Amino acid sequence: MTPMPLRTHLALFTAGLAAATCLSAAGPAQAHDTGHACSPAVSIDGFSDALDKTTYENTYVGNFSALAMERDGSLAALSDRSSLFRLDARTLKPRSVVPLADEQGTALDSEGLAVARDGTYLVSSETEPSIRRYSRTGRLLDRLPVPDALRVSPAGRAQPNGTFEGLTLLPGGRTLLASMEYALSGDDSTIVRFQTWRRTAHGHFALGAQYAYRTDPGLGVPEVQATPDGRLLVLERGFTSGVGNTVRLYLADPRGATDTSGIETLPARPEARLIGKTLLTDLASCPSLGATAKQPQPNPLLDNIEAMTITGRTKNTLKVLLASDDNENKTQTTRFYALRVRTTA
């Protein structure tokens, strides 16, 4: 990695992340006392820009679209330029990088990442869209089926750059869920579809139920993560030129939602039961912690946040790590955020 000094808040970030990766950390009240409140449910321990505009083994470190915790406690970070990094979970220093490719050896527009129980990687690409499974060395092992309606037009009803962004395994590791970023043509513009797959006895994934989720107007879903009790953390994000990013974190519950896989357009009549959601925080409400922005933002802490993983938990508090995608753009920043998110049963 190109040498560069750690930024001002890396020490605070590292301390927060160390607590986040420790399952025996302090209880909810004490955990929130050590952070900075964004809302009654969310606090921020710190942020780090240490990887911004750096390289590792001649590969640009950035464009991060997804994060996942490895079984050995390290951090997997997926670049949408088809590179999969392993980072030290405490310092963020890269340990390795693996290139990914499709069946023809072409780089992916890789957006979502989940680590299966056997250590293999599930990676979504928003181009077709597709989900593929890779070995630890980046060898292509499998490709999952995708419903025709979710394919990019004209093959299906999805819009380009609006397909599988979020990817997560539900508790138990046998159900995979992918979130579309934007609505299908013909659906209400605020309703996006969440598709699931069930792992078979032979290790493949078969199509499962599909659910509908309503975003706030003008926002899309760049990331989703399953909580230990089967609910979902959902990031909603938007961008307005001259104003900046909107990034909101919701707690959503797919239990009881209608399977929409057989419903052509949404909302249906009678309206299908959508995934319920509760706002946890608008990240513009977080303290800025001295962060600076390279372009207008409602809070200088904000950037193009689109990666998220749960790094640990106590009884009712999740330790959550976010990362922004800098698009290799000089006006954007690769930034990591350590959050504590309080949930209720």
C-alpha positions, 0 to 999 in steps of 0.5 A: 500500500502506498505509505500515508499517515493515518488521519486524525480520527483513525485512533478513535475509529480503531478503538471503536472498531476493536470494540465492534469486533469483540462480542463480549463488549460492554452492554448497550447503555455503556456502549452508547455512552462511549460514542457520539449520538446520531439518534436515540438508536445510533451512535458513531465511534469514529471514521477513517480516511486512511485508505483514501486514494491509496494503492496495494499491489498495483491495485487501486484501493477504493470504489468499495461497494460491499463489506463482509466479515471473514470467519478469521475476523478479517474484513472483506471489502469488495470494489465495484471494479472487480477486486476483492480485498482482505483488510485488517479489521483493526487497522484497515491495512490490506492483506491481500487482493483477488481479482474476480471475473465472469465466465469469459474472464471479463471484469464484473461491476461487482456490488454485493458480497456475502461470505458463506459458511464454507468460506466461499464468496457470493458476489453480485454484479448489477450489469445483467444482473447476476450472482456468482459464487467464488472460491477463496482464490477467486475461482468461479464456482457457480452462478445463481438463477435470476428471475426474468423480470429482474433482468436489465431491459430489454431482457427484463424490467430492471433499469441499468445500474439499478439492480442487485446492490445489497447482498446478505445471508440470513441467520443460519446461512441457508437463505441468500437475499439480494436487494434491487437498488431501484424499482422495476419498470411498471412498479411504483417508483418507490417500491424495490424488490428483494429476491431470495435463494435457498441453499440446496443439499448439494450447495447450489442456490435455488430461487426462493420468495421475493418481497417488496420494500418501499423506499423514501421518495428519491432514494435507492437501496445500496446495501442490506444486512441481515441482523442475528434475529432475521430482520434487516438493516437497510441503507437508503441513499440518494444524491442531489448535485450542489447539496450532497448525499442523503443516507438513512439507516432503517431497521426492516422486518421481512417476516409477514411480508407477501411473497411478490414473486408472482405479482407482475406490478406493484403495488398490487390490489389488494396491496401486497404486504410490504416489508415494514421499516423503522428509521434508525437515523439519518446520517446527516444528524451524526456529529461531524467529528471534524470530518471534511468534505470535498464537495457540498454535503449536508454534513461534511461527514457524509460521502457516497456510502454504499457498503455495510456489514455487522462486525459484532453485537451485544444483547441489543446493540449491533456494531456496524461498519460502513464504507463509501465508494469514492468512484476514483473521483477527486471530489469524493472520499474513501471513508470508513465509519464505525457505528453502534446501532441499538435494536429492540427484540 
